[in-house]
């Protein structure tokens, strides 16, 4: 009954199911891990944003990376802007998350001889992307900047591909290590995303909005989907297995029913006319098959023919021949000649 499980179709189906089950389970746990990472990230960012601002020197220094635990912390720093080494960062969106433009990054020169990069905000892109855009001038003199400390951008962390051969003073990533070569001063690791400035200055770039910490993405939903797919594989296999059994049982029942109908039809058909009478008659007239039947037939013929038939039979028999044995024509002619000579 279960031999169909050894067919090629069912072997392939079973093997595919056995491979898919652990793969989809693992994918579900991977999405669950992404969900947990997102929740942890949101909690850490929310905690950092709610914390009071601290001097930037407590969290970063020259050549230091900004760790995750201190990223997005509010920091304060004082210095003077250096607009000569100002750059714009291409392909960045504004507060509506749709308009494409530039981030304006200006070095802030510190009293100790170091500098730190400050992202002053967003400006829309002009029609000609090969030229440096018109950027609002930063405040002059000493300013005190408050902002969110962020780690240097890389292609891996931001998902933005770095490009070569860009127009002067245009970059794709905010990276203190790369821009230190042009600033001419040691740069603190990371950069500051401006939230407040004293003095503020007029007509400044649009501030970069704070990150959204309420969204957790669809990772949990994806994890549940993968696990539902995992459960559907054995359920689907059982459904197909039971349907195959039903189909085979129905086919066997139909074959048995057809065979029974054929037998009933054969039994109900009438015999051909004369078929039953011809068979006994043929058996009775087959006198050559038994010696007794041949003898009875000879006696019956003799009685019917009478004395003339007996005389003819005697005349046709050669003298000295066995009674009842037929005589060949040549022998019969010789016998007649002998009889005629004897009578003469």
Secondary structure, DSSP 8 states (H G I E B T S, - for coil): --GGGGSHHHHHHHHHHHHHHHHHHHHHHHHHHHHHHHHHHHHHHHHHHHS--EEGGGT--BT----TTTTT-EEEEEEEEEEEEEEEEEEEE-TTS--EEEEEEEEEE-TTS-EEEEEEEEEE--S-TTS---------SEEEEEEEEE----HHHH-----SS--TTEESS--HHHHHHHHSS-EEEEEEEEEEEES--SS--B-------S--TTHHHHHHHHHHHHHHHHHHHHHHHHHHHHHHHHHHHHHHHHHHHHHHHHHHS---TTHHHHHHHHHHH-TTS-HHHHHHHHHHHHHHH-HHHHHHHHHTS-TTS-TT----HHHHHHHHHHHHHHH-
